[in-house]
Each structure stands twice: as structure tokens, then as C-alpha cells.
Amino acid sequence: MKKLTLLIILAFLIQLVALPQSCLPDGIIFTTQTQIDSFQINYPNCSVVEGNIEISGDDIINLDSLAVLTAIEGDLFIGYSTALTSLYGLHNVTSVGETVRIYMNSALVNLLGLNSIVTIGQNLRITNNDILNDISALSNLTMVGENLRIYMNSELTTLSGLDNVTTVGDNLRITNNVLLTSISALSNLTSIAGELAIDNNDALISLEGLDSIDPESITDLVIRNNVLLSTCEVQSICDYLDVQNGDISIHSNATGCASKEEVISRCADAVYELSIPVFNIYPNPAQNNISISISTKAVVDKVIIYNSLGQEVLSKNQLSESIDVRMLSNGMYVIEIVSGYVKLRKKLILR
């Protein structure tokens, strides 16, 4: 009996040791490929790094041996590499507790490997990557706890990959990306809680994609030195300029967006000519019920909800204080408000 008991205890201890474990409270720095390759040998069963991870060195060509990691509670810094072309070895990491910084990697083409990250507790900074042209691997990311900055990525043309980000806890800054033509991937972003800065993006022509940001969440507004930018009259910008909560700097853009006064004039022509100038949905994203507020006393004839295929899935003949959406599956929808001949639409996310 004693032998059997000892065997059970031993088997339990072996199983316990084999379970994934938190490790490295002081973090770890990788400067060579050998250090990467030896990670699972040196830190067996380590799956959650409590501290920071720094990956920096021209010798590093892949991160494959880091595939055992599922979370990083500190910072993730990837920088100063001339040989690293993808981040595939990080493909099981679902959350980063603090900052992700991808900085000065001259051979990095995409972010393949960050596909599973859903939340970043503090900052996401993608800066000074010479040939990075694809950030679509971030497609599962929904929240950045503090700042989101996309800066000096000279080959980046779109922000596809940030399509599911709904919240930025502080500043949103998109600056000095000379080939960036579109920011439409940000269309699900509803709150930033800080400064909105679009600055020195030579190829950008429109701010479409910023439409859904709650204007009350914007503290200061900077739109400048985007030489081709002519469309600034998107709803969030128009609403913010109508209230003018903080500092505003709009200049050195193309005609139509050359000054604050010019954008306000465009807003008056494009948005406020409608009999229902603004409506808002809250909460958004939502789970059980939604409410709709309208900035005027116009009569709403109908409220219609369409799914992502354009099919009508819910209809109300009048605007009620609360609309029950529990019967709808999770995903993206479009809400249409009809008042006379005017129809206005906004995106709704259900979770």
C-alpha cells in the first residue's frame, strides 16, 4: 500500500512539474539565435513570462523556439534586427500585459506570429521598420490599453490588421508613414481617450475609418502636413469640431482639409445638411441591449439592423429607449435609421 501511495504521489509531482508555468519575473533578453533556440531547454515548461522580453540582435533570424509562450505579463520589445523577417514563434501568445514595441527592424516584412494577441495592456508602437508592409497578423487584437502609435514605416500602405480594435486607452498617433494611403481599417474604433494625431503621411487622402470614434473621447486633435489629404469631414471629426473640447491643429493638408475653418465648412455641407445630423449607439460593442440617441428632435420612422451580408435581421417601426439584441449572433452589424427621406447608418458590434 505504501509503495502504491508513493507511486501516486510521484506521478502527481511529475505531472505538476510538466504543467506550463509562469517564469522569469525579471524578464529575459535575447541577443543571439542560440539563446532563442535554447529557450525550451533552459526554461522547461515556461509558458507565461512574468517580466519583459527583449529580442534584439542581427544574429536572430527566427523565433520558432518561443512557440511555447502563451502570455507575456511585461513588455515585448523586438528591435534593431537586420535578419528577422517574421515573428512566427510568438503565434501562441494571446496577451501582453504592458507594451509591445516593434522598432527598427530592417528585414521585417510582416508581423506573422502575433496572430493570437487579443489585448495589449499598455502601448503598441510599430515604428521605424524599413520594409514592413503588412500588419494583418494583428487581426485578433481588440484593445490597446494606452497609446497606439504607427510611426515611420516607409513601406506600409494600409492599417489592415487593426480592423477589430475598438478601444485605445490613450493617444492614437499615425505619423510619418510616407506610403500610407488608407486608415479605413480603424472603422470599428469607438474610443481613444486621448489625442488623435494624423501627421506627415504623404500619401493619405482621406480620414475615412475614423468615423465611429466617440468625439467626447478625443482630447486634442492634430491633422497636419498630409499633403494629399482632402477629406477630413468624417463624423467623429465633425462632431469634435462642433464641440471643440481641446487643442486643435489643422494645417498644411490639401484643399478641403487645409484649416480648421475649411473642415468645419465641409462638415456643414456634408453632414449637417441632413435632418438627423448625428446619432449614437451605446454601448458599442454590445451584448444584450442597445440604446440610440439622436442630436435633434426629428421623428424616427424606422430602425433596421442588417447583418454583414446586408440582410435585414431586425426592424423596429419606432425608436424605443432600449432595443433587445440578444437574439442576434456575435459579429458586426449595420444599424440604419430612417426619418422621412433621410437614411443614416452606423456600425454595431455584438459580443
DRENDO-1510 file (C-alpha; in Angstrom, 1 decimal, always signed):
<recs>
REC; n; res; u; v; w
REC; 1; MET; +0.0; +0.0; +0.0 .
REC; 2; LYS; +2.9; +2.4; +0.9 .
REC; 3; LYS; +4.5; +1.7; -2.4 .
REC; 4; LEU; +1.3; +2.4; -4.3 .
REC; 5; THR; +0.8; +5.7; -2.3 .
REC; 6; LEU; +4.4; +6.8; -3.1 .
REC; 7; LEU; +3.9; +5.9; -6.8 .
REC; 8; ILE; +0.7; +8.1; -6.9 .
REC; 9; ILE; +2.5; +11.0; -5.2 .
REC; 10; LEU; +5.4; +10.6; -7.6 .
REC; 11; ALA; +3.1; +10.6; -10.6 .
REC; 12; PHE; +1.3; +13.6; -9.4 .
REC; 13; LEU; +4.6; +15.5; -8.8 .
REC; 14; ILE; +5.8; +14.6; -12.3 .
REC; 15; GLN; +2.6; +15.8; -13.8 .
REC; 16; LEU; +2.7; +19.0; -11.8 .
REC; 17; VAL; +6.3; +19.7; -13.0 .
REC; 18; ALA; +5.2; +19.1; -16.6 .
REC; 19; LEU; +2.4; +21.7; -16.4 .
REC; 20; PRO; +3.0; +25.0; -18.1 .
REC; 21; GLN; +4.3; +27.5; -15.6 .
REC; 22; SER; +4.9; +31.2; -15.0 .
REC; 23; CYS; +8.6; +32.1; -15.1 .
REC; 24; LEU; +11.2; +34.8; -15.5 .
REC; 25; PRO; +9.8; +37.5; -13.2 .
REC; 26; ASP; +12.8; +39.7; -14.1 .
REC; 27; GLY; +12.3; +39.1; -17.8 .
REC; 28; ILE; +14.8; +37.9; -20.4 .
REC; 29; ILE; +16.9; +39.4; -23.2 .
REC; 30; PHE; +17.7; +37.6; -26.4 .
REC; 31; THR; +20.6; +38.8; -28.4 .
REC; 32; THR; +21.6; +35.7; -30.4 .
REC; 33; GLN; +19.8; +32.9; -32.3 .
REC; 34; THR; +21.4; +30.4; -30.0 .
REC; 35; GLN; +19.7; +31.9; -27.0 .
REC; 36; ILE; +16.4; +31.7; -28.8 .
REC; 37; ASP; +17.0; +28.1; -29.8 .
REC; 38; SER; +18.0; +27.1; -26.2 .
REC; 39; PHE; +14.9; +28.7; -24.5 .
REC; 40; GLN; +12.9; +25.5; -24.0 .
REC; 41; ILE; +16.0; +23.7; -22.7 .
REC; 42; ASN; +16.9; +26.4; -20.3 .
REC; 43; TYR; +13.4; +27.1; -19.1 .
REC; 44; PRO; +11.3; +23.9; -19.5 .
REC; 45; ASN; +7.6; +24.3; -19.2 .
REC; 46; CYS; +7.9; +28.1; -19.2 .
REC; 47; SER; +4.7; +29.4; -20.9 .
REC; 48; VAL; +4.0; +32.7; -19.2 .
REC; 49; VAL; +6.8; +35.2; -18.9 .
REC; 50; GLU; +6.1; +37.5; -15.9 .
REC; 51; GLY; +8.7; +40.1; -16.8 .
REC; 52; ASN; +9.8; +41.7; -20.1 .
REC; 53; ILE; +11.0; +40.0; -23.3 .
REC; 54; GLU; +13.6; +41.9; -25.3 .
REC; 55; ILE; +14.6; +40.5; -28.7 .
REC; 56; SER; +17.4; +42.5; -30.3 .
REC; 57; GLY; +20.3; +41.4; -32.4 .
REC; 58; ASP; +21.4; +40.9; -36.0 .
REC; 59; ASP; +22.1; +37.3; -35.5 .
REC; 60; ILE; +18.4; +36.4; -34.8 .
REC; 61; ILE; +16.6; +35.1; -37.9 .
REC; 62; ASN; +13.6; +33.3; -36.3 .
REC; 63; LEU; +11.7; +33.0; -33.1 .
REC; 64; ASP; +10.4; +29.4; -33.6 .
REC; 65; SER; +11.6; +28.1; -30.2 .
REC; 66; LEU; +9.4; +30.7; -28.4 .
REC; 67; ALA; +6.2; +28.9; -29.6 .
REC; 68; VAL; +5.6; +27.5; -26.1 .
REC; 69; LEU; +4.8; +31.0; -24.8 .
REC; 70; THR; +1.1; +31.9; -24.3 .
REC; 71; ALA; +1.3; +35.2; -22.4 .
REC; 72; ILE; +3.8; +38.0; -21.6 .
REC; 73; GLU; +2.9; +40.0; -18.5 .
REC; 74; GLY; +5.5; +42.7; -19.1 .
REC; 75; ASP; +6.8; +44.4; -22.3 .
REC; 76; LEU; +7.6; +42.8; -25.6 .
REC; 77; PHE; +10.4; +44.6; -27.4 .
REC; 78; ILE; +11.5; +43.5; -30.8 .
REC; 79; GLY; +14.1; +45.8; -32.4 .
REC; 80; TYR; +17.4; +46.5; -34.1 .
REC; 81; SER; +17.4; +43.4; -36.2 .
REC; 82; THR; +18.7; +43.1; -39.8 .
REC; 83; ALA; +17.8; +39.4; -40.3 .
REC; 84; LEU; +14.5; +38.8; -38.6 .
REC; 85; THR; +11.7; +38.6; -41.3 .
REC; 86; SER; +8.7; +37.4; -39.3 .
REC; 87; LEU; +7.6; +36.8; -35.7 .
REC; 88; TYR; +6.1; +33.4; -36.2 .
REC; 89; GLY; +7.4; +31.8; -33.0 .
REC; 90; LEU; +5.1; +34.1; -30.9 .
REC; 91; HIS; +1.9; +32.7; -32.5 .
REC; 92; ASN; +0.6; +31.3; -29.3 .
REC; 93; VAL; +0.8; +34.5; -27.2 .
REC; 94; THR; -2.7; +35.8; -26.6 .
REC; 95; SER; -2.0; +38.8; -24.3 .
REC; 96; VAL; +0.8; +41.2; -23.5 .
REC; 97; GLY; +0.4; +42.9; -20.1 .
REC; 98; GLU; +2.2; +46.1; -20.9 .
REC; 99; THR; +3.9; +47.4; -24.1 .
REC; 100; VAL; +4.6; +45.9; -27.5 .
REC; 101; ARG; +7.3; +47.8; -29.3 .
REC; 102; ILE; +8.4; +46.7; -32.8 .
REC; 103; TYR; +11.3; +49.1; -33.6 .
REC; 104; MET; +14.0; +49.5; -36.3 .
REC; 105; ASN; +13.9; +46.0; -37.9 .
REC; 106; SER; +15.3; +46.5; -41.4 .
REC; 107; ALA; +14.3; +43.0; -42.7 .
REC; 108; LEU; +10.9; +42.6; -41.0 .
REC; 109; VAL; +8.2; +42.3; -43.7 .
REC; 110; ASN; +5.1; +41.3; -41.7 .
REC; 111; LEU; +4.0; +40.6; -38.1 .
REC; 112; LEU; +3.2; +36.9; -38.7 .
REC; 113; GLY; +3.3; +35.3; -35.3 .
REC; 114; LEU; +1.3; +37.9; -33.4 .
REC; 115; ASN; -1.9; +36.4; -34.8 .
REC; 116; SER; -3.3; +35.3; -31.4 .
REC; 117; ILE; -2.8; +38.5; -29.4 .
REC; 118; VAL; -6.2; +39.9; -28.3 .
REC; 119; THR; -5.2; +42.5; -25.7 .
REC; 120; ILE; -2.2; +44.7; -25.0 .
REC; 121; GLY; -2.3; +46.2; -21.5 .
REC; 122; GLN; -0.5; +49.4; -22.3 .
REC; 123; ASN; +1.2; +50.6; -25.5 .
REC; 124; LEU; +1.5; +49.3; -29.1 .
REC; 125; ARG; +4.3; +51.0; -31.0 .
REC; 126; ILE; +5.2; +50.0; -34.5 .
REC; 127; THR; +8.0; +52.3; -35.5 .
REC; 128; ASN; +11.0; +52.7; -37.9 .
REC; 129; ASN; +10.6; +49.4; -39.7 .
REC; 130; ASP; +12.1; +49.9; -43.2 .
REC; 131; ILE; +10.3; +47.3; -45.3 .
REC; 132; LEU; +7.3; +46.3; -43.1 .
REC; 133; ASN; +4.3; +46.3; -45.4 .
REC; 134; ASP; +1.8; +44.0; -43.7 .
REC; 135; ILE; +0.4; +44.2; -40.2 .
REC; 136; SER; -2.6; +42.0; -40.9 .
REC; 137; ALA; -1.4; +39.4; -38.3 .
REC; 138; LEU; -2.9; +41.7; -35.6 .
REC; 139; SER; -6.4; +40.9; -36.8 .
REC; 140; ASN; -7.4; +39.4; -33.4 .
REC; 141; LEU; -6.3; +42.5; -31.4 .
REC; 142; THR; -9.3; +44.3; -29.8 .
REC; 143; MET; -7.8; +46.6; -27.2 .
REC; 144; VAL; -4.7; +48.7; -26.6 .
REC; 145; GLY; -4.7; +49.9; -23.0 .
REC; 146; GLU; -2.8; +53.1; -23.6 .
REC; 147; ASN; -1.1; +54.5; -26.7 .
REC; 148; LEU; -1.3; +53.2; -30.2 .
REC; 149; ARG; +1.5; +54.7; -32.4 .
REC; 150; ILE; +2.3; +53.8; -36.1 .
REC; 151; TYR; +5.4; +55.8; -37.0 .
REC; 152; MET; +7.9; +55.9; -39.8 .
REC; 153; ASN; +7.1; +52.6; -41.5 .
REC; 154; SER; +8.2; +53.6; -45.0 .
REC; 155; GLU; +6.5; +50.7; -46.9 .
REC; 156; LEU; +3.3; +50.4; -45.0 .
REC; 157; THR; +0.3; +51.3; -47.2 .
REC; 158; THR; -2.8; +50.3; -45.1 .
REC; 159; LEU; -3.6; +49.5; -41.5 .
REC; 160; SER; -5.3; +46.3; -42.3 .
REC; 161; GLY; -4.9; +44.1; -39.2 .
REC; 162; LEU; -6.3; +46.7; -36.8 .
REC; 163; ASP; -9.8; +46.1; -38.0 .
REC; 164; ASN; -11.1; +44.7; -34.7 .
REC; 165; VAL; -9.6; +47.3; -32.4 .
REC; 166; THR; -12.4; +49.0; -30.6 .
REC; 167; THR; -10.6; +50.8; -27.8 .
REC; 168; VAL; -7.4; +52.8; -27.4 .
REC; 169; GLY; -6.9; +53.9; -23.8 .
REC; 170; ASP; -4.9; +57.0; -24.6 .
REC; 171; ASN; -3.4; +58.6; -27.6 .
REC; 172; LEU; -3.8; +57.5; -31.3 .
REC; 173; ARG; -0.9; +58.8; -33.4 .
REC; 174; ILE; -0.3; +57.8; -37.0 .
REC; 175; THR; +2.7; +59.8; -38.3 .
REC; 176; ASN; +5.4; +59.9; -40.9 .
REC; 177; ASN; +4.2; +56.8; -42.9 .
REC; 178; VAL; +5.0; +58.1; -46.4 .
REC; 179; LEU; +3.2; +55.4; -48.4 .
REC; 180; LEU; +0.1; +55.1; -46.2 .
REC; 181; THR; -2.9; +55.6; -48.4 .
REC; 182; SER; -5.8; +54.4; -46.2 .
REC; 183; ILE; -6.7; +54.2; -42.5 .
REC; 184; SER; -10.2; +52.6; -43.2 .
REC; 185; ALA; -9.2; +49.6; -41.2 .
REC; 186; LEU; -9.9; +51.6; -38.0 .
REC; 187; SER; -13.6; +51.7; -38.7 .
REC; 188; ASN; -14.5; +49.7; -35.6 .
REC; 189; LEU; -12.6; +52.0; -33.3 .
REC; 190; THR; -15.1; +53.8; -31.0 .
REC; 191; SER; -13.0; +55.3; -28.2 .
REC; 192; ILE; -9.4; +56.6; -27.8 .
REC; 193; ALA; -9.4; +58.7; -24.6 .
REC; 194; GLY; -6.6; +61.0; -25.7 .
REC; 195; GLU; -5.0; +62.9; -28.5 .
REC; 196; LEU; -5.9; +62.0; -32.1 .
REC; 197; ALA; -2.9; +62.9; -34.4 .
REC; 198; ILE; -2.7; +62.3; -38.1 .
REC; 199; ASP; +0.6; +63.9; -39.2 .
REC; 200; ASN; +3.1; +63.8; -42.1 .
REC; 201; ASN; +1.5; +60.9; -44.1 .
REC; 202; ASP; +2.3; +62.0; -47.6 .
REC; 203; ALA; +0.0; +59.6; -49.5 .
REC; 204; LEU; -3.1; +59.7; -47.2 .
REC; 205; ILE; -6.1; +61.2; -49.0 .
REC; 206; SER; -9.0; +60.6; -46.5 .
REC; 207; LEU; -9.8; +60.1; -42.8 .
REC; 208; GLU; -12.5; +57.6; -43.6 .
REC; 209; GLY; -12.1; +54.9; -40.9 .
REC; 210; LEU; -12.2; +57.3; -38.0 .
REC; 211; ASP; -16.0; +57.8; -38.4 .
REC; 212; SER; -17.1; +55.8; -35.3 .
REC; 213; ILE; -14.8; +57.4; -32.7 .
REC; 214; ASP; -16.8; +59.0; -29.9 .
REC; 215; PRO; -15.9; +62.7; -30.2 .
REC; 216; GLU; -16.1; +63.1; -26.4 .
REC; 217; SER; -13.2; +60.6; -26.1 .
REC; 218; ILE; -10.9; +62.8; -28.1 .
REC; 219; THR; -8.9; +65.3; -26.0 .
REC; 220; ASP; -6.8; +67.1; -28.7 .
REC; 221; LEU; -6.9; +67.0; -32.5 .
REC; 222; VAL; -3.8; +67.2; -34.8 .
REC; 223; ILE; -4.2; +66.9; -38.6 .
REC; 224; ARG; -1.3; +68.4; -40.4 .
REC; 225; ASN; +1.3; +68.0; -43.1 .
REC; 226; ASN; -0.6; +65.4; -45.0 .
REC; 227; VAL; -0.1; +66.9; -48.4 .
REC; 228; LEU; -2.7; +64.9; -50.3 .
REC; 229; LEU; -5.3; +64.7; -47.5 .
REC; 230; SER; -8.5; +66.4; -48.8 .
REC; 231; THR; -11.3; +64.5; -46.9 .
REC; 232; CYS; -11.5; +65.3; -43.2 .
REC; 233; GLU; -15.2; +65.7; -42.9 .
REC; 234; VAL; -15.9; +62.3; -41.3 .
REC; 235; GLN; -18.4; +62.1; -38.5 .
REC; 236; SER; -16.1; +62.0; -35.5 .
REC; 237; ILE; -14.1; +64.9; -36.7 .
REC; 238; CYS; -17.2; +67.0; -37.5 .
REC; 239; ASP; -18.7; +66.2; -34.1 .
REC; 240; TYR; -15.5; +67.1; -32.3 .
REC; 241; LEU; -15.1; +70.4; -34.2 .
REC; 242; ASP; -18.7; +71.2; -33.3 .
REC; 243; VAL; -17.9; +71.0; -29.6 .
REC; 244; GLN; -14.1; +71.9; -29.7 .
REC; 245; ASN; -13.2; +70.3; -26.4 .
REC; 246; GLY; -9.4; +70.7; -26.6 .
REC; 247; ASP; -6.4; +72.0; -28.7 .
REC; 248; ILE; -6.9; +71.8; -32.4 .
REC; 249; SER; -4.1; +72.0; -35.0 .
REC; 250; ILE; -5.3; +71.5; -38.7 .
REC; 251; HIS; -2.9; +72.9; -41.4 .
REC; 252; SER; -0.7; +72.1; -44.3 .
REC; 253; ASN; -3.0; +69.5; -45.8 .
REC; 254; ALA; -4.7; +69.5; -49.3 .
REC; 255; THR; -7.6; +71.8; -50.2 .
REC; 256; GLY; -10.7; +70.7; -48.2 .
REC; 257; CYS; -8.6; +70.0; -45.1 .
REC; 258; ALA; -6.2; +72.9; -45.1 .
REC; 259; SER; -7.5; +74.6; -42.0 .
REC; 260; LYS; -10.0; +74.1; -39.1 .
REC; 261; GLU; -12.4; +76.6; -40.7 .
REC; 262; GLU; -12.3; +74.7; -44.0 .
REC; 263; VAL; -13.1; +71.4; -42.4 .
REC; 264; ILE; -15.9; +73.0; -40.4 .
REC; 265; SER; -17.3; +74.3; -43.7 .
REC; 266; ARG; -17.1; +70.9; -45.3 .
REC; 267; CYS; -18.8; +69.3; -42.3 .
REC; 268; ALA; -21.7; +71.8; -42.7 .
REC; 269; ASP; -22.1; +70.8; -46.3 .
REC; 270; ALA; -21.6; +67.0; -46.0 .
REC; 271; VAL; -23.1; +66.1; -42.7 .
REC; 272; TYR; -25.3; +68.8; -41.1 .
REC; 273; GLU; -27.4; +69.3; -44.2 .
REC; 274; LEU; -29.3; +66.1; -43.1 .
REC; 275; SER; -32.3; +66.5; -40.9 .
REC; 276; ILE; -30.8; +63.9; -38.5 .
REC; 277; PRO; -27.2; +65.2; -38.3 .
REC; 278; VAL; -25.9; +62.7; -35.7 .
REC; 279; PHE; -27.0; +59.6; -33.9 .
REC; 280; ASN; -25.0; +57.4; -31.5 .
REC; 281; ILE; -25.3; +53.8; -30.4 .
REC; 282; TYR; -24.4; +52.7; -26.9 .
REC; 283; PRO; -22.9; +50.5; -25.6 .
REC; 284; ASN; -21.0; +49.6; -28.8 .
REC; 285; PRO; -19.7; +46.8; -28.7 .
REC; 286; ALA; -22.9; +45.5; -27.0 .
REC; 287; GLN; -24.2; +42.2; -25.6 .
REC; 288; ASN; -27.8; +42.3; -24.6 .
REC; 289; ASN; -29.4; +45.7; -25.3 .
REC; 290; ILE; -28.6; +48.9; -27.1 .
REC; 291; SER; -29.8; +52.4; -26.9 .
REC; 292; ILE; -29.8; +55.1; -29.7 .
REC; 293; SER; -29.5; +58.8; -29.1 .
REC; 294; ILE; -30.2; +61.5; -31.7 .
REC; 295; SER; -28.9; +65.1; -31.6 .
REC; 296; THR; -32.1; +66.5; -32.9 .
REC; 297; LYS; -35.8; +66.1; -32.2 .
REC; 298; ALA; -36.5; +64.6; -35.7 .
REC; 299; VAL; -39.1; +61.8; -35.9 .
REC; 300; VAL; -37.6; +58.4; -36.5 .
REC; 301; ASP; -39.8; +56.3; -38.8 .
REC; 302; LYS; -37.9; +53.1; -38.6 .
REC; 303; VAL; -34.8; +51.4; -37.1 .
REC; 304; ILE; -33.3; +48.5; -39.2 .
REC; 305; ILE; -30.4; +46.2; -38.3 .
REC; 306; TYR; -28.5; +44.4; -41.1 .
REC; 307; ASN; -26.0; +41.6; -40.8 .
REC; 308; SER; -22.6; +41.6; -42.5 .
REC; 309; LEU; -24.2; +40.2; -45.7 .
REC; 310; GLY; -26.6; +43.1; -45.9 .
REC; 311; GLN; -29.6; +41.0; -44.8 .
REC; 312; GLU; -32.2; +42.6; -42.6 .
REC; 313; VAL; -32.3; +40.8; -39.3 .
REC; 314; LEU; -34.2; +43.2; -37.0 .
REC; 315; SER; -36.7; +46.0; -37.6 .
REC; 316; LYS; -38.5; +48.5; -35.3 .
REC; 317; ASN; -41.1; +50.9; -36.5 .
REC; 318; GLN; -40.2; +53.5; -33.9 .
REC; 319; LEU; -37.2; +54.4; -31.8 .
REC; 320; SER; -37.6; +52.9; -28.3 .
REC; 321; GLU; -35.4; +53.6; -25.3 .
REC; 322; SER; -33.8; +50.2; -25.5 .
REC; 323; ILE; -33.5; +47.6; -28.3 .
REC; 324; ASP; -33.1; +43.9; -27.3 .
REC; 325; VAL; -30.4; +42.3; -29.5 .
REC; 326; ARG; -29.9; +39.1; -27.6 .
REC; 327; MET; -31.4; +37.0; -30.4 .
REC; 328; LEU; -28.6; +38.1; -32.8 .
REC; 329; SER; -25.3; +36.2; -33.1 .
REC; 330; ASN; -22.0; +37.9; -32.2 .
REC; 331; GLY; -20.4; +39.8; -35.1 .
REC; 332; MET; -20.6; +43.1; -37.0 .
REC; 333; TYR; -23.9; +44.7; -38.0 .
REC; 334; VAL; -25.2; +47.9; -39.5 .
REC; 335; ILE; -27.9; +50.0; -37.9 .
REC; 336; GLU; -30.0; +52.2; -40.2 .
REC; 337; ILE; -32.2; +55.0; -39.0 .
REC; 338; VAL; -34.9; +56.2; -41.4 .
REC; 339; SER; -36.5; +59.6; -41.0 .
REC; 340; GLY; -38.6; +60.8; -43.9 .
REC; 341; TYR; -36.3; +60.7; -47.0 .
REC; 342; VAL; -33.1; +60.6; -44.8 .
REC; 343; LYS; -31.3; +57.3; -44.1 .
REC; 344; LEU; -28.3; +57.2; -41.8 .
REC; 345; ARG; -26.1; +54.2; -40.9 .
REC; 346; LYS; -23.6; +53.2; -38.3 .
REC; 347; LYS; -21.7; +50.0; -37.4 .
REC; 348; LEU; -22.6; +47.9; -34.4 .
REC; 349; ILE; -20.5; +45.1; -32.9 .
REC; 350; LEU; -22.1; +42.4; -30.8 .
REC; 351; ARG; -20.1; +40.2; -28.5 .
</recs>
